[in-house]
Amino acid sequence: MRKAAILVVLVAGVLSGAASAQAAGPLQTAVYVQSGDIPADDGGANALFRRVKQAGATAVRLTVSWKDIAPAQRPANFRPTDPADAAYSWDSTDRAISLAVANGLTPLVDVLTAPSWAGGKRVNAAALGDFGTAITSRYSGAFEGLPRVRYWMVWNEPNLSLYLAPQMSGKKLVGAVRYRSMVNSFASAAHAVRRDNIVVAGLVAPFTFGKDPGPLKFMKAVLAGRTEFDVWSVHPYTSGGPRHHAFKSTDLSLGDLPRARNVLNAAVRAHRVASNRAVQFWVTEFSWDSKPPDKRGVPLALEAQWVSEALFRAWEAGISMFTWYLLRDAVRGPYQSGLYFRNGKAKPALTAFRFPFVALRRAKSIYVWGRTPGGKAASVAVERKSGRGWKRVTTMRTNAAGIFTGTLRLSLPPSASMRARSAGASSIAFPLRLPRDMFVNPFGS
């Protein structure tokens, strides 16, 4: 192999044409932990949250069922805005949030599932606002010593009749109109409790299912009217790799993130988004099943490469929070998308999620991008494969959010691979020949 020649290095924070100006911001990562996956014993629960932290995540998405906290039947003397009302049952929510915070994680709390007296799937927006006052007051940082929660998500995949119904009335998207009312009611309550609360809207499912609207169609309908929120989020599952586009124009996979960003930007420019801060764009759920254990999943090495590139493509599209589903493979069923196997052994995808790194060949250069574990500022060594070992190409300094990016005038064969190292941690070896695309079932077999 001929010796590589480095002509020019543009160091961390200097963007090449590969990334847009809006992508220069930070990228945080989170893991989605469902309430049923939190062990009943504190030892097991603490171990779970420690593993989330060890995966390089700074945040954890937690779901909160309104109907499980609220009384099954509304009492005559019920005070729905009062977090201390005796009819509320907060124990499991208090525990999950407290354990997450104790383990150094920022809780991203997702409120969903209305009690029957608040409309069930036909959610009563005013009732949701009352609950919003109660829950954001309870976790305001000034109530009975409970932790502060700043990030609040409104519902899950509201473009699906599974969670919000009806979606359609004739040709009218009544689900989108109802959802806008829900978001406005909750956001008004949350911002009244604390102006610095962050309300996350969207959380849209990626595809058109039956007569339910696709995410882009639903998003446009919601944002056609004034909507109060601080973050719009999406679930851009894909039936292929990280550059893969959805088959339908109204659907949304990873390769379509710029389209969703454009819709959001247009609504902000038209002053239809009410927020007292710069509106962010998040991914609050994403994954691929791995093979093994899913026989129709993505082979382990390829999945790791895809995970690294997915984080880069998301950052490039302006995503500032990327949430992985799940921490550990499900006991049964299609969700074999954990960063760990069910037996607790780490998958290669864990390394890629913790320390994402890509090396992308250009005409006469190689563009590199990465994020250190936990998004911490550090010095990073970029290396190329050399025989059975590795040879340092350059050393780069990250920005304050742990992001490093630059262009190397470097001559390497197409079969070469590169990696990054920082503070004793290494990324996966990323091939200069981009990982192949292949059809996969986005939700497992």
ZAZALUM-144671 format. One record per residue: x, y, z of N, C-alpha, C, CB in turn; residue in one letter. Coordinates in steps of 0.001 Angstrom, whole numbers, plus 500000, padded with zeros to 6 digits. Glycine has a CB too. Example, Ala and Ser with C-alpha at 12.3 -4.5 7.8 and 13.67 -1.06 7.14 Angstrom:
513190494310507800512300495500507800513200496700507800511308495527509046a 512850497750507080513670498940507140512900500030507870514084499402505725s 
This chain:
500859498804500000500000500000500000500887501235500000499032500011501237m 500584502179499124501409503380499086501134504261500294501161504162497796r 502148505008500680502046505854501857501062506992501599503429506409502247k 500193507270502591499217508352502454499910509701502583498098508219503511a 499428510672501828499990512018501884498943512992502367500529512449500513a 499213513666503470498298514669504007498747516026503515498247514628505564i 497873516727502805498231518029502260497674519160503105497734518156500835l 496375519069503461495742520142504220494799519525505238494983521126503284v 494738520061506427493775519618507424492992520832507902494481518896508615v 491662520759507790490798521782508381490308521223509699489594522171507430l 490632521828510817490405521226512118488986521430512605491369521785513120v 488743520911513815487392520850514358486674522180514312487432520359515763a 485371522083513987484527523260513971484510523970512634484967524201515022g 485398523579511696485401524182510370484593523296509454486847524378509829v 483484523790508930482572522972508157482964522958506693481152523469508314l 482906521769506091483093521666504648481731521784503985483796520327504255s 481709521623502662480437521671501948479529520521502304480674521678500473g 480029519536503039479209518386503390478144518732504410480074517275503916a 478351519791505157477407520115506214476946521552506093478028519874507582a 475683521773506369475126523120506247475399523929507498473623523060505979s 475195525237507381475450526108508526474536525781509698475276527563508127a 473297525351509425472374525064510513472780523820511282470971524902509979q 473701523010510729474114521779511382475297521967512310474447520752510357a 475686523224512551476883523470513343476638523341514837477422524835513040a 475421523092515250475091523052516668475447521745517325473646523314516858g 475090521614518602475394520392519344474465519249518962475303520648520838p 474834518049519335473979516874519167474033516094520472474433515984517942l 472905516031521158472807515205522354472152513880521987472004515931523471q 472391512875522817471755511578522581470987511138523820472805510514522194t 469946510363523572469096509836524635468743508394524304467809510700524812a 468260507676525296467748506324525114466316506300525637468646505261525847v 465445505619524896464036505499525266463892504316526222463126505316523998y 463474504594527450463246503550528452461762503545528789464122503782529740v 461076502471528437459652502358528740459454502021530209458987501292527851q 458331502473530766458091502290532198458124500826532608456758502892532581s 457638499944531735457630498525532064458999497879532063456762497806531117g 460009498586531522461367498042531475462204498449532681462056498490530210d 461661499274533566462402499693534757462202498650535845461941501104535247i 463269497979536304463130496938537329462478497478538594464492496342537667p 461761496593539285461059496987540502462025497256541648460066495911540905a 463182496587541640464163496819542702465078497977542319464995495539542974d 465430498785543304466241499968543031467618499624542488466386500790544282d 468170498497542918469478498089542410469439497850540911469956496833543123g 468427497116540471468285496851539036467962498104538251467211495818538799g 467117498979538831466754500218538145467958501143538009465625500932538894a 468745501255539079469952502086539001470935501542537982470624502180540365n 471053500223537911471954499610536933471500499937535512472016498081537135a 470191499917535283469659500250533957470012501691533579468126500049533924l 469769502626534478470046504034534151471544504292534024469449504959535222f 472360503559534785473812503701534623474232503256533230474567502882535696r 473597502214532727473936501738531381473537502754530314473251500395531104r 472432503436530529472045504502529607473139505565529585470676505126530015v 473620505938530754474689506936530850475973506426530193474955507296532325k 476290505154530410477501504575529830477408504469528313477762503200530428q 476197504514527770476021504495526320476321505849525689474607504071525973a 476779506794526504477108508123525982475941509073525974477643508007524603g 474774508614526438473580509462526450473622510424527632472302508601526508a 473064511580527425472928512539528523471479512649528983473447513915528097t 470568512001528244469141512118528552468461510763528386468466513177527642a 467272510658528973466477509435528854465027509829528610466609508538530134v 464401509182527624462987509426527367462172508493528255462638509215525856r 461285509078529065460422508330529975458968508604529623460708508706531455l 458153507567529572456728507749529290455942507821530592456193506605528403t 454942508685530610454067508861531768452638508711531299454291510245532457v 451929507742531859450543507507531490449629508353532362450187506016531618s 449000509326531749448063510201532463446960509379533126447447511240531499w 446420508401532405445289507641532957445696506789534153444682506751531882k 446987506432534252447442505644535398447710506518536617448698504868535037d 447959507792536405448184508731537513446853509299538003449130509881537074i 445959509580537070444667510185537408443703509133537948444059510879536176a 442658509563538652441635508608539115440852508035537934440666509289540110p 440411506775538068439643506144536988438319506863536748439382504670537313a 437699507318537831436481508119537760436773509467538411435271507396538461q 436364510532537784436678511861538319435818512157539551436460512951537237r 436443512335540724435674512638541944435039514029541864436583512545543190p 433986514209542608433269515482542587434145516629543089432001515386543434a 435005516342544060435842517396544650437273517401544095435886517229546161n 437474516806542935438808516663542343439353518018541898438768515691541149f 440623518271542248441316519492541829442407519085540840441924520272543067r 442112519047539527443028518453538554444335519226538356442334518333537244p 444373520502538721445613521275538556446533521173539765445286522731538297t 446063520529540833446819520443542088447590519125542156445872520572543306d 448922519164542093449686517914542146449574517183543479451127518197541863p 449084517868544500448938517238545809447545516645546027449235518246546895a 446663516730545035445329516151545204445439514657545475444455516409543954d 444695514193546472444797512803546921444360511798545861443970512608548163a 443599512220544869443132511286543839444243510914542851441952511893543082a 445291511709542806446418511394541927447314510324542562447239512669541622y 447925509506541693448855508459542145450174508642541396448262507011541903s 451166509202542081452402509609541433453595508682541707452745510991541867w 453422507652542513454575506905543037455537506420541956454091505723543827d 455031505745540923455934505172539912456617506264539098455163504230538974s 455904507365538855456491508473538108457568509169538929455409509475537699t 457276509406540204458286509990541098459552509140541091457734510119542540d 459369507833541172460512506918541261461345506952539991460035505492541532r 460702506843538834461436506806537574462226508094537354460476506575536410a 461586509235537578462255510522537364463399510696538366461244511692537489i 463159510364539623464186510528540648465400509651540372463616510205542020s 465187508412539944466298507509539653467082507979538437465786506088539428l 466383508467537428467073508966536232467977510137536593466053509392535150a 467441511083537353468218512264537746469385511869538645467319513288538465v 469156510933539557470220510484540466471381509864539711469671509483541471a 471113509341538515472158508719537713472698509653536631471632507454537079n 472459510945536807473063511951535937472411512119534589474463511628535730g 471149511707534457470449511794533182469377512878533222469823510445532826l 469205513566532110468137514548531974466862513830531550468520515656530949t 465788513900532333464544513222531931463783513998530857463643513018533146p 463422513291529799462545513819528755461213513119528965463129513579527281l 460269513778529564459042513127530028457946513262528984458578513727531368v 457426512114528562456404512031527521455055511728528158456768510949526471d 454134512675528067452791512512528636451868511957527569452243513861529190v 451197510838527883450290510211526915449164509481527627451056509237526007l 448174509036526867447061508189527303446125508886528291447600506929527931t 445056509429527774444077510141528608443135509167529309443266511129527755a 442707509505530518441661508703531172440349508848530408441475509136532659p 439451507912530628438195507921529860437401509201530106437337506699530223s 437432509731531337436656510948531627437251512202530952436583511166533146w 438495512053530432439118513163529702439119512899528206440552513394530193a 438269511936527774438077511725526350438715510487525768438579512869525639g 439586509791526513440269508633525939441072509054524715439256507529525565g 440827508406523577441536508781522345441033510093521750441397507678521316k 439840510541522174439337511868521787439714512840522906437764511854521538r 440964513133522998441500513844524155440864515222524321443010513984524029v 440422515504525537439910516825525875441101517736526151438943516766527106n 441300518717525307442491519566525398442532520346526703442542520531524222a 441384520843527156441357521613528404441764520739529589439955522210528642a 441288519486529600441655518567530680443149518263530642440845517262530579a 443701518135529434445139517910529314445914519111529855445525517641527844l 445421520303529617446062521491530159446061521505531677445381522725529641g 444941521061532271444878520978533738445919519988534262443459520557534201d 446015518842533595447015517861534015448424518410533787446825516528533251f 448594519172532705449884519797532446450309520708533584449835520578531153g 449370521462534132449678522310535285450112521467536467448467523168535667t 449383520374536721449689519521537870451068518872537740448617518440538024a 451348518269536585452590517505536468453809518419536371452530516589535250i 453695519535535665454859520418535581455086521157536897454682521424534438t 454027521367537681454191521947539021454874520959539955452826522365539603s 454490519696539844455080518677540724456586518568540492454407517304540493r 457012518687539236458442518536538922459051519882538504458641517485537794y 458623520928539209459145522267538940460458522531539660458127523310539342s 460825521604540552462014521790541372461706522469542689463037522589540621g 460422522775542924460029523474544151458878522758544851459631524920543837a 458715521453544602457591520721545191458114519487545939456566520303544090f 458021519528547258458310518386548131459660517719547841457212517361547996e 460640518493547413461978517949547205462140517089545968462362517160548375g 461132517068545096461216516259543880462098516940542834459812516005543306l 462689516161541915463607516741540925462901517677539946464301515634540154p 463701518490539318463241519398538267463180518654536944464168520633538154r 462071518774536244461942518285534871461705519497533988460776517228534727v 462523519635532970462410520788532080461785520432530740463770521400531856r 461947519177530302461536518784528951460260517945529005462665517996528246y 459230518409528300457916517786528335457430517498526912456910518688529080w 457106516247526650456615515831525337455104515631525392457320514531524870m 454441516057524327452982515952524276452582514822523335452347517290523820v 452233513706523925451677512524523258452756511715522542450597512941522260w 452320510672521877453203509813521094452509509467519786453582508524521882n 453195509722518674452716509384517338451239509751517152452919507895517072e 450936511042517310449539511485517253448925511412515861449440512889517756p 449715511065514846449145510870513506448603509458513317450196511163512439n 448604508655514380448050507296514324446775507218515156449086506257514826l 445749506595514591444493506435515331444652505491516514443396505919514405s 445760504768516574446067503933517739446177504795518989447376503143517518l 446623506050518832446854506933519974445927508139520021448265507406519958y 445415508566518863444536509731518803443505509489517708445345511047518538l 442229509504518080441182509182517101439950510050517371440809507662517160a 439203510328516275439494509923514888440556510819514256438211509960514040p 441187510305513214442161511109512477441485511913511361443258510207511889q 440494511283510724439854511906509562438351512034509778440137511092508288m 437794513097509234436347513249509136436082513716507711435768514269510222s 435687512760506866435640513051505444437048513259504936434764514285505155g 437308514443504391438654514757503912439406515684504871438578515397502531k 438794515971506013439397516909506960440259516167507973438311517724507682k 441456516699508233442367516098509206442001516593510610443854516442508865l 440953516017511154440493516473512466441482516105513561439125515882512782v 442255515016513351443265514633514340444332515700514487443910513311513954g 444743516302513378445760517354513423445235518592514148446209517725512002a 443973518936513909443378520096514579443276519840516077441984520414513991v 442832518623516442442729518283517861444106518297518515442067516903518042r 445096517752517802446440517700518372446992519107518594447380516901517457y 446738520014517667447192521395517861446588521982519140446813522268516640r 445314521726519370444658522212520587445280521593521838443156521903520542s 445611520297521754446252519617522884447611520241523205446419518120522581m 448415520438522168449747521013522357449635522415522939450522521047521025v 448739523232522389448578524598522878448144524628524341447565525345522021n 447237523728524709446745523698526080447847523264527043445541522758526195s 448567522215526689449636521733527571450765522751527648450177520376527080f 451173523299526500452288524245526473451965525507527273452634524615525026a 450730525991527152450326527174527904450456526918529402448881527575527552s 450038525725529826450128525370531245451582525227531688449366524067531518a 452372524510530891453772524261531263454565525559531323454428523296530267a 454345526451530364455081527717530342454598528665531435454942528385528976h 453356528521531856452853529346532954453491528925534276451318529247533047a 453724527619534436454374527123535660455825527580535712454299525578535735v 456543527369534610457924527854534497458174528248533052458954526769534968r 458560529497532873458763529997531521459856529229530779459108531470531563r 460814528652531532461922527942530891461639526465530659463159528083531723d 460394526013530894460030524655530490460096524546528975458615524279531004n 460527523388528487460630523133527049459558522126526659462055522610526663i 458683522507525735457582521633525294457917521067523915456220522413525255v 457835519738523822458158519013522588456863518524521956459127517817522868v 456636518923520713455451518486519964455885517596518808454636519707519438a 454902516955518179455197516107517023455249514651517410456508516514516381g 456482514111517596456681512691517888455920511825516890456233512365519323l 455933512253515616455093511626514602455654510282514127454931512560513421v 454742509338513888455102508041513306455574508253511875453897507051513348a 456474507387511369457141507671510091456340507391508832458371506897510023p 455306506535508938454661506052507722453148506255507757454979504583507514f 452546506159506575451092506183506441450558504787506713450659506681505027t 449722504658507727449128503366508056447621503442507802449428502966509540f 447126502613506861445705502631506541445259504005506098444887502183507731g 444217504533506723443692505843506371444292506963507216442194505848506515k 445190506613508141445840507632508962446813508451508115446577506981510155d 446997509726508427447871510576507615449346510301507851447583512026507896p 450140510444506801451581510352506938452113511522507745452248510303505568g 453339511416508262453864512432509173454013513823508578455172511995509676p 454421513916507314454583515249506721453232515914506468455373515156505408l 452255515122506048450902515652505850450325516123507178449980514585505213k 450500515326508212449993515666509543450717516907510081450169514468510518f 452031516937509906452836518062510383452397519376509738454320517810510099m 452201519349508429451765520563507720450397521022508218451715520312506197k 449504520061508496448167520417508961448212521021510363447257519188508948a 449022520448511249449153521003512599449712522418512526450063520108513478v 450777522589511747451476523875511692450794524897510783452888523660511225l 449619524546510251448850525514509461448241526587510352447745524804508667a 448139526305511659447619527270512618448642527556513701446322526764513239g 448416528562514498449351528943515560449485527803516562448882530238516273r 450713527382516806450980526275517720452104526662518670451342524986516941t 451889526450519959452872526830520977453721525621521367452168527421522225e 454993525646521012455932524587521401457343525097521185455686523273520589f 458324524333521667459725524744521578460572523783520752460310524867522963d 460067522564520565460778521531519805459753520758518993461589520571520750v 460075520460517730459280519515516955460107518246516796458868520111515558w 459473517092517015460231515842516935459584514858515973460356515208518315s 460406513941515473459969512943514499460548511580514857460389513352513068v 459941510533514283460419509154514445460745508609513046459339508246515182h 461917508925512503462198508668511083462717507267510769463189509659510597p 461979506254511194462373504876510879462510504708509360461333503861511448y 463380503788508976463643503605507559463693502129507192464946504284507173t 463266501825505977463334500446505477464653500195504757462153500155504532s 465630501026505035466968500860504475467975501549505348467043501402503050g 469072502009504750470151502636505490469883504095505812471419502522504720g 470893504788506345470700506151506831470467507209505757471868506541507621p 470689506865504477470393507820503399469090507463502688471548507859502384r 468398506455503196467206505909502555466021506863502706466862504537503150h 465273507036501622464068507864501635462826506988501779463979508716500350h 461783507548502364460500506855502430459915506732501026459516507600503372a 459085505711500820458512505478499493457431506494499157457940504073499407f 456650506929500150455562507882499917456018509304500226454333507519500770k 455518510256499464455948511646499621455506512254500948455411512480498481s 454477511667501581453998512199502857454657511510504048452490512052502950t 455508510510503779456160509765504842457541510341505143456272508289504466d 458183509815506174459401510451506668460376509420507219459065511481507743l 461464509191506477462561508356506951463797509229507135462847507187505961s 464893508620507558466095509403507847466519510291506677467231508477508215l 466438509746505466466848510520504300465956511703504005466893509642503111g 464792511775504666463837512855504431463871513936505503462453512292504341d 464790513845506455464841514835507536464929516271507027466020514550508433l 465709516554505964465742517937505475464366518452505037466711518045504316p 463513517568504503462173517993504090461355518415505300461453516864503327r 461414517625506369460677517984507579461229519272508178460742516846508612a 462535519423508131463148520644508661462662521864507886464686520551508599r 462513521726506572462025522831505753460591523218506119462103522460504276n 459755522210506392458371522487506800458363523257508116457559521170506939v 459194522813509064459281523484510364459791524914510200460203522698511318l 460844525081509424461406526419509222460386527381508598462651526334508334n 459598526850507643458590527683506984457538528153507985457921526910505834a 457127527260508896456136527635509905456695528676510867455673526401510681a 457974528525511222458607529503512116458685530863511435460020529032512535v 459102530877510159459205532145509429457844532833509289459810531906508042r 456791532020509189455441532571509035454818532956510382454544531560508323a 455592532815511471455149533176512821453956532336513273454787534656512875h 453910531081512808452853530181513263453313529316514438452390529291512113r 454595529410514812455116528691515974455373529708517074456424527892515623v 454716529511518223454874530419519353455887529825520327453510530680520059a 457059530453520414458105530011521336458971531213521670458962528848520723s 459478531233522905460333532351523304461815532012523143460043532745524754n 462099530976522331463482530556522098463602530011520679463929529484523143r 464822529757520243465024529144518931464404527751518925466538529073518575a 463553527467517942462847526183517881463811525088517436461631526262516916v 463815523988518171464710522876517886463988521767517117465295522323519185q 464786520856516569464306519721515773464948518468516359464654519887514229f 464113517500516799464613516316517508464153515030516817464137516328518977w 464887513967517095464442512601516842464200511979518211465503511770515990v 462952511611518503462630511059519823462423509550519809461393511724520364t 462617508923518643462582507459518581463149507005517249461136506920518772e 464113506081517315464691505520516099465487504272516459465591506561515372f 465545503310515515466388502124515708466332501235514472465942501330516961s 467198500261514462467116499109513570467207497843514418468247499145512482w 466487496799514048466708495482514646468034494931514143465538494506514310d 468723494206514986470014493635514589469879492137514298471070493870515691s 470789491653513482470893490229513155472264489723513573470655489980511638k 472348488852514607471273488334515449470799489388516448471738487077516191p 469659489128517142468865487908517142467776487851516070468240487743518470p 467426488987515464466376488996514450466957488485513132465773490427514277d 466442487391512632466988486793511407466829487703510199466315485464511130k 465921488657510266465708489596509156466207490998509505464220489650508783r 467012491094510555467551492372510965468803492748510184467853492350512434g 469458493811510605470677494298509969471874493598510598470804495845510105v 472773493003509797473963492349510365474704493290511313474912491881509240p 475252492739512373475792493540513466476804494599513018476436492638514467l 477769494209512191478800495175511769478195496283510917479920494465510984a 477272495917510020476629496911509174475751497839510016475793496225508079l 475052497280510997474213498111511856475057499177512561473473497238512893e 476231498787513051477098499752513733477505500883512786478353499049514291a 477836500539511549478195501567510565477003502477510283478691500915509253q 475824501862510160474617502653509910474306503591511078473424501730509654w 474517503115512308474240503951513477475134505185513476474440503151514777v 476427504994513214477342506138513144476892507135512082478772505664512848s 476559506615510904476168507506509823474808508153510098476132506743508502e 473898507416510759472582507979511086472723509198511988471695506922511764a 473602509121512972473808510252513864474393511446513108474727509854515022l 475302511161512175475853512249511362474774512870510476477015511736510496f 474003512031509775472975512564508879471933513371509656472293511421508110r 471604512923510871470654513656511703471233515016512087470297512844512968a 472472515043512535473137516309512885473193517236511675474567516046513421w 473493516669510514473588517453509280472253518115508949474040516562508113e 471142517440509324469799517974509062469315518912510162468812516835508902a 470167519181511151469796520119512199469192519489513434468853521093511659g 469228518154513547468731517475514753469671517786515915468618515924514527i 469099518145517076469934518428518244469752517421519374469635519809518756s 468812516485519236468643515383520196468245514152519404467564515723521304m 468959513037519628468703511792518894468490510680519911469887511442517916f 467306510050519871466912509063520871466843507670520271465569509434521483t 467548506726520909467579505337520440466548504493521190468992504736520617w 465925503577520445464934502642520997465465501223520728463481502863520349y 465912500474521628465823500445523072467231500288523658464889499298523544l 467321500195524988468616499917525607468981498445525445468598500301527098l 468009497556525667468249496106525612467159495458524782468296495483527040r 467508494402524032466523493685523227465328493264524065467158492463522573d 464149493324523448462934492884524129462996491386524393461683493232523297a 462309490959525433462293489530525779461727488720524639461477489282527056v 460703489237523994460092488548522851459514489597521906458980487542523317r 459109489152520726458501490078519784459525490675518841457785491178520521g 459108491678518066459936492200516983461021493175517414459073492862515995p 460981493667518640461864494763519015463220494266519512461205495614520081y 464047493862518560465394493389518863466403494473518460465693492039518123q 466123495678518933466882496852518518467721497435519648465946497906517987s 467939496656520697468699497162521820470157497421521487468610496208522953g 470783498287522272472230498466522177472943497304522847472660499801522815l 472175496562523653472655495340524299471750494174523907472699495507525849y 472334492982523807471534491778523678470767491564524979472422490546523341f 469799490675524919468996490400526112469854489895527265467908489380525793r 470947489180526970471813488652528035472753489708528613472630487491527506n 472649490939528138473463492019528676474749492282527927473785491731530071g 475061491467526926476290491676526142476082492843525180476686490380525356k 477112493686525074477014494858524200477096494464522739478113495862524527a 476333495166521906476429495012520454477428496039519903475025495184519780k 477956495810518707478806496840518085478102498185517959479258496379516711p 476783498158517824476022499414517716476196500297518943474542499116517510a 476479499708520097476687500501521304477883501431521134476891499588522521l 478988500896520598480176501722520366479864502847519396481335500869519828t 479118502522518338478777503527517328477871504608517896478103502868516132a 476953504239518774476042505209519382476791506071520394474854504491520060f 477685505453521129478430506172522170479455507124521571479127505183523101r 480102506690520490481189507467519898481044507420518380482589506921520346f 480037508119517833479815508068516377480943508757515619478471508721516015p 481304508171514483482366508723513644482133508268512216483776508286514147f 482280509202511267482189508848509851483379509452509113480843509341509232v 483783508779508040484821509275507132484263509130505727486194508490507302a 483991510240505074483298510236503793484233510727502692482030511111503856l 484403509913501688485320510244500597484731511349499729485624508997499743r 485554512344499437485228513376498483486158513210497279485356514796499119r 486105514135496320486894513992495090488381513828495383486681515199494183a 488935514728496185490366514653496497490615514808497992491139515729495725k 489635514420498784489763514593500227488846513620500955489441516042500633s 488952513634502270488090512816503124487506513733504188488878511611503773i 486176513750504255485479514550505257485237513665506477484129515130504695y 485628514144507659485421513378508886484522514156509833486769513050509566v 483712513413510564482805513993511567482674513006512700481402514334510958w 482524513512513897482278512643515036481825513416516251483513511857515366g 481428512665517270480999513232518552481568512364519658479434513323518654r 482249512971520609482849512216521698481768511658522629483829513100522484t 482068510592523379481090510044524322480606511104525306481692508864525085p 479293511225525413478716512216526307478769513629525781479401512165527605g 479311513839524556479392515174523983480303516109524751478036515767523906g 481436515576525227482361516387526026483496516931525175482928515565527183k 483905518164525449485035518769524746486292517959525027485230520251525170a 487063517672523990488247516832524152489143516938522932487849515370524392a 490325516365523050491224516199521918490960514822521315492728516359522348s 490956514743519983490612513494519296491700513156518284489227513606518595v 492136511908518310493076511423517298492295510727516193494129510458517924a 492514511115514946491904510458513794492965509538513188491370511511512734v 492601508262512998493572507253512570493080506524511326493841506248513702e 494015505962510576493685505104509436494228503711509699494262505680508107r 493548502727509114494011501336509246495323501192508497492947500320508702k 496284500563509156497600500354508554498055498954508891498634501412509049s 497945498048507910498280496646508171497354496075509222499743496505508620g 497935495540510290497124494991511383496874496020512479497804493765511977r 497449497209512321497292498229513345496682499497512811498608498537513969g 496921500589513529496357501880513193497452502943513224495212502243514157w 497374503922512331498346504998512254497623506337512354499166504910510946k 498128507212513223497480508496513412497648509371512167498050509204514648r 496556509999511749496552510916510612496679512350511107495266510744509770v 495864512685512115495889514034512672495229514030514037495185515037511731t 495426515099514766494747515318516040493850516536515888495771515511517213t 492624516412516371491643517478516241491110517853517620490488517053515304m 490608519052517749489982519513518985488497519699518736490630520835519489r 487681519158519600486234519284519432485763520678519827485500518223520265t 484512520983519495483899522179520057483381521863521455482754522699519146n 482699522800522088482250522618523467481264521473523618481624523887523973a 480586521093522523479593520017522556480172518673522125478420520371521668a 481486518583522018482115517307521674482089516968520202481460516220522417g 481692517907519347481638517667517901482974518043517265480480518473517247i 483477517169516411484652517518515623484373517213514159485908516749516120f 484849518067513297484596517925511873485692518616511092483221518496511498t 486054518075509957487079518693509140487289517942507847488372518778509900g 488088518510506963488395517918505668489884517622505601487966518853504508t 490216516379505269491608515949505173491982515764503717491843514645505961l 493036516423503280493566516176501939494422514935502046494390517408501379r 493779513795501813494386512512502133494110511509501035493872511990503470l 495126510789500599494973509784499551494985508395500173496094509916498488s 493831507717500113493706506359500643492925505503499653493010506362502035l 493192504217499586492444503344498669490992503194499111493108501960498582p 490079502849498205488657502702498549488402501671499642487873502322497322p 489305500696499784489103499647500777489550500052502178489838498410500358s 490098501260502324490628501701503614489503502021504595491526502926503427a 489877502089505866488928502491506901489641503417507875488332501250507641s 488837504192508621489366505152509584488585505039510887489296506599509024m 489168505586511941488489505610513233488961506830514016488755504299514032r 488306507076515146488685508167516035488931507602517430487589509273516067a 489835508239518152490120507847519533490174509092520408491455507053519623r 489653508968521637489686510085522576489540509558523996488571511112522256s 490424509981524873490349509647526299490187508152526539489198510390526947a 490918507357525771490890505911525953489756505197525252490820505607527381g 488854505921524622487731505307523906487981505379522404486391506006524269a 487503504361521680487650504319520224486289504183519567488568503157519798s 486143504802518406484947504603517594485070503274516870484746505772516584s 484040502899516131484168501748515243485072502137514071482766501265514737i 485578501146513364486304501406512118485280501708511039487213500191511711a 485356502903510473484363503305509464484994503186508080483853504770509718f 484378502407507181484956502184505855484776503383504932484336500959505220p 485793503691504136485652504780503168484656504434502076486999505112502547l 484529503144501775483474502713500867482198502631501689483815501333500177r 481243503538501423480053503641502264479321502311502393479113504688501705l 478825502015503595478073500782503799476915500668502801477543500719505236p 476674499474502314475642499233501304474252499432501895475773497815500726r 473334499780501038471934499850501433471329498464501257471155500923500598d 470288498197501985469575496924501867468194497121502456470340495754502589m 467220496357501977465873496472502517465808495777503870464834495871501543f 465222496458504846464972495878506152463562496247506591466022496359507188v 462959495403507421461703495754508039462004496736509162460951494491508563n 461520497961509090461917498968510090461494498644511525461340500294509709p 460555497727511679460107497376513025460388495914513377458627497655513161f 461314495298512640461658493907512938460698492925512294461679493686514431g 461108491664512316460286490644511641459295490050512613461166489530511037s 
